[in-house]
Amino acid sequence: MPSRVLIAQFMHETNTFSKLPTTLEDYRRQRLVEGAAIVPNFSGTRNELGGFIDAAKTHGWEPVWGVAANTIPSGPLTREAWEHIRDRILDAARGGGDGKGKVDAVCLSLHGAMVSETEDDAEGALLEAVRGVVGPDVPVVATLDLHANATARMARHANALVSYRTYPHVDGYERAQQAAQLVEDALQGRKSPRCLLVQPAMLKGADHGRTTQPGIMRDLLARAEAFEKQPGLNVVSIQVGFTWSDIQWAGPSIAVSHEPGAEAAATQAAAALIAEMWARRTEFSSSYRSIDEAVTAARRGGDRPLVLAEGTDNPGGGGYNDAPNLLRALLEAGIPNVAVGTIYDPGTVRQALKAGVGARIEVALGGHTDPSLGAPVQATAEVMHLSDGNFRNDGPMNAGVQVALGPTAVLRLGGAGGIDVVTTSIRMHTIDLQVFLSQGIDPLRKNVLVVKSSQHFRAAFEPIARQVMLVDAGGLCSTDASRFTYRKLRRPIWPLDPVA
């Protein structure tokens, strides 16, 4: 009989400093797909679910479909959201009500930095609950984001934690395939994996996991791949952590899936990687520029667009996606032929929808979530384009995955040849050219592109840019950890405290 394997996804990167709770409705607006509907939604995609779907075909499994749930980073999940989605997964682990009993294995797509109102270590709690249903001998693996705050509780209840090795994250499919192969080996009795996790006294590390340029992260990944070739070691994963989370376990870690008898080799591999991460903890490959520097660069022009990345307002890290300061500066400076992707402002979108394409309206754009980060931009805007905000990513990151921006308006500020602002009803980081193309904007014809992203944008936008500049224009995702008050974080910890 084919092996019955639970396949499910439950993802969230929780910024505990955000004032916005993450609700069940947030998941329903962006991604909450249950049961067999997962297959048509994710077949052929290059993310983890696409990888698990293909693996089930390759290995001849009988899939037991749980739920596919993901939404943009924000504050802790409400109890309702956490328990509803958790319970869908637990129901599937019990067999999904098909009368065939519990599953033979579990493949989960997780983030690793989820926090709920009731669980600081939500993925650890989920894995513990799944383990309680399926028992101690059923293989359970989970893929994680590179920015997971992984915990010993996660490792205790999973046979392997398999993390991304790219940032931008373009290898979700490959990591799912790697995890699924380990599950198949365990089901066939070829392997008996268990997981070790080691964490240093660090809140930040490995230069935030950037892999698009030479540096510490590439070096660490090369060593991890070399360790995986040692007998008894299955997967060596590096998690660089998620800084904007006030929980005990925030920060980098090493997870090693190993065979019985290889505990010493697993410990030595983790220790070696931690030692290098600590020794090179002050290496950083990116620096943020001021708004004035961004405006100066925008004045110069060129044959390809200048890409200004507002990393401190990155909704992919829990930023509010409506910081208006860079937009205001570009408008006041009269910089021509600019496109901004995106500003979250559902009220202004409703105003544009009511007025219609071609109308001129007075707007107070952005700056509504936390006005202390910048007041709204007061301007006259022409409504250039209206849509439902739905499109599929071209990739390379999450190629083929459906995206929902909600009702969306393109507003032109500053008159003809001015600034086109993609104004949305749902927060979403800008990682794909379709953010502009789907709204009637050709990014290649723009002098300046403003994107709300800190790193993921590079996969699609760096190839078309004349220059890329990270801009600190104010926002919740400051890279200076000393700006935040941590109450639960283990101490002492670098860089907030002196650590030997």
C-alpha positions as CSV (number, residue, x, y, z in Angstrom):
1,M,0.0,0.0,0.0
2,P,1.3,3.5,-0.7
3,S,2.5,5.6,2.3
4,R,-0.1,8.1,3.5
5,V,1.8,11.4,3.9
6,L,0.3,14.6,5.4
7,I,1.3,17.7,3.4
8,A,0.4,21.1,4.9
9,Q,1.7,24.7,5.2
10,F,1.3,27.1,8.1
11,M,3.5,30.2,7.8
12,H,3.9,33.5,9.5
13,E,6.9,35.7,10.3
14,T,5.7,37.6,13.4
15,N,7.0,41.0,14.2
16,T,6.0,41.3,17.9
17,F,6.7,45.0,17.8
18,S,3.9,45.6,15.3
19,K,0.6,47.0,16.6
20,L,-1.3,45.0,14.0
21,P,-2.6,41.6,15.2
22,T,-2.7,38.8,12.6
23,T,-6.2,37.5,12.2
24,L,-7.9,34.6,10.6
25,E,-9.4,37.1,8.1
26,D,-5.8,38.1,7.1
27,Y,-5.2,34.5,6.1
28,R,-8.4,34.3,4.3
29,R,-7.6,37.4,2.3
30,Q,-4.2,36.2,1.3
31,R,-3.8,32.4,1.5
32,L,-6.0,29.9,3.3
33,V,-6.5,26.9,1.1
34,E,-7.9,23.6,2.6
35,G,-7.8,20.0,1.6
36,A,-7.4,18.8,-2.0
37,A,-7.8,22.4,-3.3
38,I,-4.1,22.7,-2.5
39,V,-3.2,20.7,-5.6
40,P,-4.6,23.0,-8.3
41,N,-3.4,26.1,-6.5
42,F,0.2,25.0,-6.1
43,S,1.0,22.4,-8.8
44,G,3.8,23.6,-10.9
45,T,4.9,26.4,-8.5
46,R,8.4,26.8,-7.3
47,N,7.7,27.0,-3.6
48,E,7.6,24.3,-0.9
49,L,4.1,23.1,-1.7
50,G,5.0,22.7,-5.3
51,G,8.0,20.6,-4.2
52,F,6.0,18.4,-1.9
53,I,3.3,17.8,-4.6
54,D,5.9,16.7,-7.1
55,A,7.6,14.5,-4.4
56,A,4.4,12.7,-3.6
57,K,4.1,11.7,-7.3
58,T,7.8,10.7,-7.5
59,H,7.6,8.5,-4.4
60,G,4.2,7.1,-5.0
61,W,2.7,8.5,-1.8
62,E,-1.0,8.9,-1.1
63,P,-1.2,12.6,0.0
64,V,-3.3,13.6,2.9
65,W,-3.9,17.3,2.3
66,G,-4.1,19.6,5.3
67,V,-4.1,23.3,4.8
68,A,-2.0,25.9,3.0
69,A,-1.9,29.1,5.1
70,N,0.3,32.1,4.7
71,T,-0.1,35.9,5.2
72,I,2.1,38.9,5.3
73,P,4.2,39.5,8.5
74,S,2.5,41.6,11.2
75,G,1.9,41.2,14.9
76,P,1.1,38.0,16.9
77,L,-1.6,35.7,15.6
78,T,-4.9,35.9,17.4
79,R,-5.9,32.9,19.3
80,E,-8.7,32.2,16.8
81,A,-6.3,32.2,13.8
82,W,-3.7,30.1,15.5
83,E,-6.1,27.4,16.8
84,H,-8.2,27.3,13.7
85,I,-5.3,26.6,11.3
86,R,-3.5,24.3,13.9
87,D,-6.6,22.2,14.3
88,R,-7.0,21.8,10.5
89,I,-3.5,20.3,10.4
90,L,-4.1,18.1,13.5
91,D,-7.4,16.8,11.9
92,A,-5.4,15.9,8.8
93,A,-2.7,14.2,10.9
94,R,-5.5,12.0,12.3
95,G,-6.3,10.9,8.8
96,G,-8.5,13.7,7.6
97,G,-11.7,11.8,8.3
98,D,-11.3,9.3,5.5
99,G,-11.5,6.3,7.8
100,K,-8.0,5.1,7.0
101,G,-6.5,6.1,10.3
102,K,-3.4,8.2,11.1
103,V,-0.8,9.1,8.5
104,D,2.6,7.4,7.9
105,A,4.6,10.6,7.6
106,V,4.3,14.4,7.8
107,C,5.8,17.1,5.5
108,L,5.2,20.6,6.8
109,S,6.0,24.0,5.2
110,L,6.7,26.4,8.2
111,H,8.4,29.7,8.7
112,G,10.0,29.2,12.1
113,A,9.3,32.7,13.5
114,M,5.6,32.5,14.3
115,V,4.3,33.9,17.5
116,S,0.6,33.7,18.6
117,E,-1.2,35.4,21.5
118,T,-0.9,32.1,23.4
119,E,2.4,30.6,22.1
120,D,5.7,32.3,21.8
121,D,7.1,29.2,20.0
122,A,4.1,28.5,17.8
123,E,5.9,26.1,15.4
124,G,7.4,24.2,18.4
125,A,3.9,23.9,19.8
126,L,2.5,22.8,16.4
127,L,5.2,20.1,16.0
128,E,4.6,18.9,19.5
129,A,0.9,18.6,18.9
130,V,1.5,16.8,15.6
131,R,3.9,14.4,17.3
132,G,1.3,13.8,19.9
133,V,-1.1,12.6,17.2
134,V,1.1,10.5,15.0
135,G,3.3,9.0,17.7
136,P,7.1,8.8,18.2
137,D,8.0,6.6,15.2
138,V,6.4,8.5,12.3
139,P,8.8,10.7,10.3
140,V,8.0,14.4,10.7
141,V,10.0,17.0,8.7
142,A,9.5,20.7,8.3
143,T,11.0,23.2,5.9
144,L,11.8,26.6,7.4
145,D,12.6,30.1,6.3
146,L,16.2,31.2,6.5
147,H,15.1,33.7,9.1
148,A,13.5,31.3,11.5
149,N,13.9,31.6,15.2
150,A,14.3,27.9,15.5
151,T,14.0,26.3,19.0
152,A,15.0,23.1,20.7
153,R,11.3,22.3,21.0
154,M,11.0,22.3,17.2
155,A,14.0,20.0,16.9
156,R,12.8,17.7,19.6
157,H,9.5,16.9,17.8
158,A,10.8,16.9,14.2
159,N,13.2,14.5,12.5
160,A,14.6,17.3,10.4
161,L,14.4,21.1,10.0
162,V,15.3,22.0,6.4
163,S,15.9,25.7,5.9
164,Y,16.2,27.8,2.8
165,R,19.7,28.4,1.5
166,T,19.0,31.5,-0.5
167,Y,18.0,35.1,0.2
168,P,16.0,36.1,-1.8
169,H,14.4,32.8,-1.1
170,V,14.3,31.1,-4.5
171,D,14.9,27.5,-3.3
172,G,11.7,26.6,-1.5
173,Y,11.0,23.9,-4.1
174,E,14.5,22.3,-3.7
175,R,14.3,22.3,0.1
176,A,10.9,20.6,0.0
177,Q,12.4,18.0,-2.3
178,Q,15.3,17.5,0.1
179,A,13.0,17.1,3.0
180,A,10.7,14.7,1.1
181,Q,13.6,12.5,0.1
182,L,14.6,12.1,3.8
183,V,11.0,11.2,4.6
184,E,11.0,8.5,1.8
185,D,14.3,7.1,3.1
186,A,12.8,6.9,6.6
187,L,9.7,5.2,5.3
188,Q,11.8,2.6,3.5
189,G,13.9,1.9,6.5
190,R,17.1,3.4,5.0
191,K,17.4,6.1,7.6
192,S,16.3,6.9,11.2
193,P,16.8,10.7,11.4
194,R,16.6,12.8,14.6
195,C,17.4,16.5,15.0
196,L,19.9,18.5,17.1
197,L,19.6,22.3,17.5
198,V,22.4,24.6,18.9
199,Q,22.0,28.3,19.5
200,P,24.6,31.0,20.4
201,A,24.2,34.1,22.6
202,M,23.5,36.2,19.5
203,L,20.4,38.1,18.4
204,K,21.8,38.8,14.9
205,G,24.3,36.8,12.8
206,A,25.6,35.8,9.5
207,D,24.9,39.2,7.9
208,H,21.2,38.4,8.0
209,G,21.7,35.5,5.6
210,R,22.4,37.4,2.4
211,T,23.5,35.0,-0.3
212,T,23.6,37.2,-3.4
213,Q,27.1,38.4,-2.7
214,P,30.3,36.8,-1.3
215,G,30.6,36.9,2.4
216,I,30.0,34.9,5.6
217,M,26.7,33.4,4.7
218,R,28.0,31.8,1.5
219,D,31.0,30.5,3.4
220,L,28.8,29.0,6.1
221,L,26.5,27.4,3.6
222,A,29.5,25.8,1.8
223,R,30.7,24.4,5.1
224,A,27.2,23.1,5.9
225,E,27.0,21.3,2.5
226,A,30.4,19.8,3.2
227,F,29.2,18.5,6.6
228,E,26.2,16.9,4.9
229,K,28.6,14.6,3.0
230,Q,29.9,13.1,6.3
231,P,28.5,9.6,7.2
232,G,25.5,9.9,9.5
233,L,24.6,13.5,8.8
234,N,21.5,14.1,6.8
235,V,20.7,17.8,6.7
236,V,22.7,20.8,8.2
237,S,20.6,23.9,8.3
238,I,21.6,27.4,9.2
239,Q,18.9,29.8,10.5
240,V,20.0,33.4,10.9
241,G,17.0,34.4,13.0
242,F,14.4,37.2,12.9
243,T,15.4,40.2,15.0
244,W,12.0,41.9,15.4
245,S,10.6,39.2,17.7
246,D,10.7,39.6,21.5
247,I,10.8,36.0,22.4
248,Q,13.3,34.0,24.4
249,W,14.7,32.2,21.4
250,A,15.1,35.0,18.8
251,G,18.4,34.8,16.9
252,P,20.5,32.4,14.8
253,S,20.8,28.7,15.2
254,I,22.1,25.5,13.6
255,A,19.9,22.4,13.1
256,V,21.5,19.1,12.2
257,S,19.5,16.0,11.3
258,H,21.6,12.9,12.0
259,E,21.5,9.2,12.3
260,P,21.8,7.2,15.5
261,G,25.4,7.0,16.5
262,A,26.3,10.3,14.7
263,E,25.5,12.5,17.7
264,A,29.2,13.5,18.1
265,A,29.6,14.4,14.4
266,A,26.4,16.5,14.5
267,T,27.5,18.4,17.6
268,Q,30.9,19.1,16.1
269,A,29.4,20.3,12.9
270,A,27.0,22.7,14.7
271,A,29.8,23.9,17.0
272,A,32.1,24.7,14.1
273,L,29.4,26.7,12.3
274,I,28.5,28.6,15.5
275,A,32.2,29.4,16.1
276,E,32.6,30.9,12.6
277,M,29.3,32.8,12.9
278,W,30.5,34.3,16.3
279,A,34.0,35.1,15.0
280,R,32.6,37.0,12.0
281,R,29.6,38.5,13.8
282,T,30.5,42.1,12.9
283,E,30.6,41.5,9.1
284,F,27.9,43.3,7.2
285,S,27.5,43.6,3.4
286,S,24.8,46.2,3.1
287,S,24.4,49.8,4.3
288,Y,21.4,52.0,4.3
289,R,21.4,55.5,2.7
290,S,19.5,58.6,3.7
291,I,16.6,60.0,1.9
292,D,18.7,63.0,0.7
293,E,21.2,60.5,-0.8
294,A,18.4,58.7,-2.5
295,V,17.0,61.9,-4.0
296,T,20.5,62.9,-5.2
297,A,20.9,59.5,-7.0
298,A,17.5,59.9,-8.5
299,R,18.4,63.2,-10.1
300,R,21.2,61.7,-12.2
301,G,19.0,59.6,-14.5
302,G,20.2,56.8,-16.7
303,D,19.1,54.2,-19.3
304,R,17.8,51.8,-16.7
305,P,15.8,52.4,-13.5
306,L,17.4,53.3,-10.2
307,V,15.9,50.9,-7.6
308,L,15.4,52.4,-4.2
309,A,14.5,49.7,-1.6
310,E,12.8,51.0,1.5
311,G,13.9,48.1,3.7
312,T,12.9,49.7,7.0
313,D,9.3,49.8,5.8
314,N,9.4,46.2,4.4
315,P,6.1,44.5,4.9
316,G,8.0,41.2,4.4
317,G,9.5,41.9,7.9
318,G,6.3,43.3,9.5
319,G,6.7,46.9,8.3
320,Y,3.4,48.8,7.9
321,N,4.0,49.3,4.1
322,D,2.7,52.9,4.3
323,A,5.8,55.0,5.4
324,P,5.4,58.1,3.2
325,N,8.7,59.9,3.8
326,L,10.6,58.8,0.6
327,L,7.6,59.4,-1.6
328,R,7.2,62.9,-0.1
329,A,10.9,63.7,-0.7
330,L,10.8,62.5,-4.4
331,L,7.6,64.5,-5.0
332,E,8.9,67.7,-3.4
333,A,12.2,67.3,-5.4
334,G,10.2,67.0,-8.7
335,I,11.9,63.7,-9.6
336,P,10.3,62.6,-12.9
337,N,9.1,59.2,-14.2
338,V,8.9,57.3,-10.8
339,A,6.9,54.3,-9.9
340,V,6.3,53.3,-6.2
341,G,5.4,49.7,-5.4
342,T,3.6,49.8,-3.0
343,I,1.7,52.1,-0.5
344,Y,-0.9,50.4,1.6
345,D,-3.9,52.7,1.9
346,P,-7.3,51.0,1.6
347,G,-9.1,54.2,2.3
348,T,-7.5,56.0,-0.6
349,V,-8.1,53.0,-2.8
350,R,-11.8,53.3,-2.0
351,Q,-11.7,57.0,-2.8
352,A,-10.1,56.2,-6.2
353,L,-12.6,53.5,-7.0
354,K,-15.5,55.8,-6.3
355,A,-14.0,58.5,-8.5
356,G,-13.0,56.3,-11.4
357,V,-10.2,56.2,-13.9
358,G,-9.2,59.7,-15.2
359,A,-10.6,61.5,-12.1
360,R,-8.4,63.9,-10.1
361,I,-8.8,63.6,-6.4
362,E,-7.2,65.1,-3.3
363,V,-5.5,62.4,-1.3
364,A,-3.8,61.9,2.1
365,L,-1.6,59.0,1.1
366,G,0.2,56.7,3.5
367,G,1.2,57.4,7.0
368,H,-2.0,56.2,8.6
369,T,-0.9,53.1,10.6
370,D,1.6,55.0,12.8
371,P,1.8,58.7,12.0
372,S,4.9,59.0,14.2
373,L,6.8,57.3,11.4
374,G,5.7,60.0,8.9
375,A,2.5,62.0,8.2
376,P,0.4,61.3,5.1
377,V,1.4,62.9,1.8
378,Q,-1.2,65.6,0.9
379,A,-1.4,65.8,-2.9
380,T,-3.7,66.0,-5.9
381,A,-3.7,62.6,-7.7
382,E,-5.0,61.4,-11.0
383,V,-6.5,57.9,-11.0
384,M,-4.6,56.1,-13.8
385,H,-5.6,52.4,-13.3
386,L,-7.9,50.3,-11.1
387,S,-7.9,46.6,-10.6
388,D,-8.7,43.7,-8.3
389,G,-4.9,43.4,-7.5
390,N,-4.7,39.7,-8.4
391,F,-1.7,38.3,-10.4
392,R,0.7,35.4,-10.5
393,N,4.4,35.9,-9.8
394,D,6.8,35.6,-12.8
395,G,9.6,34.8,-10.4
396,P,12.3,33.7,-9.9
397,M,11.0,33.9,-6.2
398,N,7.7,32.1,-5.8
399,A,7.2,31.7,-9.6
400,G,3.7,30.8,-10.5
401,V,2.2,31.6,-7.0
402,Q,-1.0,33.6,-6.9
403,V,-0.7,37.0,-5.2
404,A,-3.6,39.2,-3.9
405,L,-3.1,42.9,-3.3
406,G,-6.8,43.5,-2.8
407,P,-8.5,46.3,-4.7
408,T,-5.7,48.4,-6.1
409,A,-5.4,51.9,-7.6
410,V,-2.5,53.5,-9.5
411,L,-2.4,57.1,-8.6
412,R,-0.2,59.7,-10.4
413,L,1.2,62.5,-8.3
414,G,3.0,65.5,-9.6
415,G,1.3,65.7,-13.0
416,A,2.3,64.2,-16.3
417,G,5.6,62.3,-16.0
418,G,5.4,62.4,-12.3
419,I,5.1,59.6,-9.7
420,D,2.9,56.6,-10.2
421,V,2.0,55.0,-6.9
422,V,0.6,51.4,-6.8
423,T,-1.8,51.9,-3.9
424,T,-3.2,48.7,-2.3
425,S,-5.7,47.3,0.1
426,I,-3.5,44.5,1.4
427,R,0.1,44.8,2.6
428,M,2.6,42.9,0.4
429,H,6.3,43.2,-0.1
430,T,7.5,43.9,-3.7
431,I,9.4,40.9,-4.9
432,D,8.1,40.5,-8.5
433,L,7.9,42.7,-11.6
434,Q,4.2,41.9,-11.8
435,V,3.5,44.3,-9.0
436,F,4.0,46.9,-11.7
437,L,3.2,45.1,-14.9
438,S,-0.2,43.8,-13.7
439,Q,-1.1,47.5,-13.0
440,G,-0.2,48.8,-16.5
441,I,3.3,50.1,-15.5
442,D,6.3,49.0,-17.5
443,P,9.2,49.1,-14.9
444,L,11.8,49.2,-17.6
445,R,10.5,52.5,-18.8
446,K,10.8,54.2,-15.4
447,N,13.7,56.4,-14.2
448,V,13.2,55.3,-10.5
449,L,11.5,52.3,-8.9
450,V,10.7,52.5,-5.2
451,V,10.1,49.0,-3.7
452,K,9.0,48.1,-0.2
453,S,11.5,45.3,0.4
454,S,14.9,44.8,2.0
455,Q,16.3,41.9,0.0
456,H,13.8,39.7,-1.8
457,F,13.3,42.4,-4.5
458,R,16.8,41.6,-5.8
459,A,15.9,38.4,-7.6
460,A,13.6,40.2,-10.0
461,F,14.7,43.8,-9.9
462,E,18.5,43.8,-9.6
463,P,18.9,42.4,-13.2
464,I,17.0,45.4,-14.6
465,A,18.5,48.1,-12.4
466,R,21.2,50.6,-13.2
467,Q,21.8,50.8,-9.5
468,V,20.3,49.5,-6.3
469,M,20.2,51.6,-3.1
470,L,18.8,50.6,0.3
471,V,17.1,53.6,1.9
472,D,16.3,54.2,5.6
473,A,13.2,56.4,5.2
474,G,11.8,55.5,8.6
475,G,9.8,52.4,9.4
476,L,9.2,49.6,11.9
477,C,12.0,47.4,10.5
478,S,15.1,49.3,11.6
479,T,18.3,47.3,11.5
480,D,19.3,48.9,14.8
481,A,18.2,46.4,17.5
482,S,18.9,48.9,20.3
483,R,15.8,50.9,19.2
484,F,13.6,48.1,20.5
485,T,12.7,47.1,24.0
486,Y,13.1,43.4,24.6
487,R,11.4,42.0,27.7
488,K,11.5,38.2,27.0
489,L,14.7,37.8,25.1
490,R,17.4,35.7,26.8
491,R,20.2,37.9,28.2
492,P,23.1,38.6,27.9
493,I,23.0,38.6,24.1
494,W,25.1,40.2,21.4
495,P,24.9,43.0,20.2
496,L,22.7,44.3,23.0
497,D,25.1,43.2,25.8
498,P,28.8,42.5,26.3
499,V,29.2,38.8,25.7
500,A,32.4,36.8,26.2
